[in-house]
Amino acid sequence: PEDLSRYDIEILAEINHAPFLTDEEILRQADHYRENGADLIDVGCVPGESWARTGEIVKMLVEAGHRISIDSFERSEVESAVANGAELILSCNHTNLDWVSRLGVEVVAIPDVPSDFESLHSIVEELTKQGTPFRIDPILEPIGYGFAASLERYYRARRVFPDVEIMMGIGNLTELTEVDTAGMNVLLAALCQELKIQSVLATEVINWARSAIGEFNHARRLVKYAIDNQTLPKHVDYQLVMLRDPKLKELGSEALENLAAQIRDPNYRIFAEENALHVMNRDGYWKGTDPFELFDQFQSANPKDLDASHAFYLGYEMCKAMTALTLGKLYQQDQPLNWGFLTQAEISALDRRREQGEDTQCGPR
């Protein structure tokens, strides 16, 4: 396997609307983000409100070993967060430049409105004059609200500020586009890698983006490997091939017919290929697209051969096989379907019986 241990892009993972969560929920979410690759935990506050517990929560997270950024324009929240260990402030524009620049920690400079790139110039000049550490975020806009133009601003930012660190908030795309997020995260990571954008702010609020942090973690490693080695990000790592599988292996109709003719035992073999389910044992070979009809067919061939545990096993396996057919995935009996980095280990029926000291001959029958 290729070495995908290296990456350049830092992940800030936002805990959205933290004031609405319990302490336990905040800690659990922060730990989840860190386990999935987040480098900083961003404490997201509620715009227009002031949360008295901001400093307390930041302190709790810092004591739990997390690096913290604070996402707020409310002065009391930001000052309390910084006093308790927050190392980065999101965000800074002309509305809070006068006080946020004096807090002694790094800030994320943004334009006053996303389309006003020139306002970013004066903010950068003032922060540089005051010696305040900063990175800039030209703001990625959602599709339908200036997405392409906002991409151009990141290119312009890199040209105008060649030595300044840039951050991209990617949630406006992943959260506001109703599509699986893995592909988007790879494209965004590639854009960041090529433009030397050193950090992203990511979220997992809406359900289709629930694994977005982990996806970007894999994506940032994949694109660094591809760009550093001047190779395509193909046949390198399959962790982000999730909906379908990289390649299908099929026996073909002739091989299935030959196999069915050779079986002399009652154990059922299940295959999913040629747009159909195939079930076979010594009593017959059944194929079709409806698992309920198939079950009725092979049950009627030998009704005494199926007890409750065998019926459950066959139903479970045919469910996996049907899912594989629907999505174009590889089905292998007694093995989990491959969902990329989300794949869950599975103990087969035979292994369970071995662990329990039972007769393995009564497994997949």
C-alpha positions, 0 to 999 in steps of 0.5 A: 500500500502507498504511504498516505500518512502525510498531509498539509491541510489542517482540519477545523471541525465546527461544533455547530450551535454549541450553546444548545448542547450539553457538556457531554454532547460537546465532549462526545462530538469533539472526541468524534471529530478528533478521532476522524482527523480534526486538528482543531475543534471550533466552538460555534456560537449562536449569532446575535446571542451571548453565551455566558458559558463560552469560557467554561466550555473552552476550558473543558475542551482544552483540559480534554486535550483539544486545540480550540478555535472560537467562532463568534463575533460577540466580544464577551464570548471571544474574550472569554474563550481566548482567556481560557485557551482558544488559539484561533478566532473566527472571524475578523472584519471591519466590524470587530477589527478594533478589539479582536486584533488586540487579544494576542491570538491568531484571527481569520480575516474575512471580507466585510461581504463575500463579494468585497475582496478589496475590504480584505486588503485593508483588514490584512494591512491593519493586522500586519501593522499591528503584528496580529497573526492571521490567516484569510478566508475569502469565503466559499459561496454556495451553488446558486449564490456565486460559487464560481465567483468565490472560487476565483477569489481564492485564486486571486487571494493566492496571487495577491497574498502569496505568503499569507496562510489561507483557510477555506470554509467548506460547509457552504458546499457540503452542507448546502448541496444535496449530494453525497459529500465524499466526492465534493471533499476530494475536489475541495481538498485538491483545490486547497492542495494546489492553491496551498490553502493550509486549512479548512473549516468543516462541519457535520450538521446535515445527515448527508454530511455526517462523515464529512470530517473523516472524508476530508481527512482521507481526501487531504492525504490522497491529494497530497500523495497524487500532487507530490508524486505527479500521479492520478489519484486512482488505484492509490487508496479505496477508502473514499469509494463508498457508494459503489466498489472499485471493481466487480469480480463475477464468475459468469453464468457458465461458471455458476451453472458448473458450480451448481452441478457439482454441489453435493451438500445442503449448504446454500451458496449465494451470489449476486451478479448479472443483475440477479441473485443466485442461490444454490445447494445440492437440491437446486439452483434458483435465480431471480431478482426478488429475494422473497420469491427465491426464498419461497422457491428453495424453501419448497424444495426442502421445507425441513431443511430450514429452521429459524436460524438458517432462515434468518441467516439466508434473509440477512445474506440475501439482503446484503446481496440485494443491496450489492446488486442495487448499488453495483457493489461486490457481494461475497457471502459471509463478508461485509459489504465494502463501504470504504473507510466506513466499512464495519467488521462482520463476524460470519455465521460460521465464525460465530458458531466456532466461537460458541463451540457449535457444529459448523456444518449447520452454518450457511444452509 
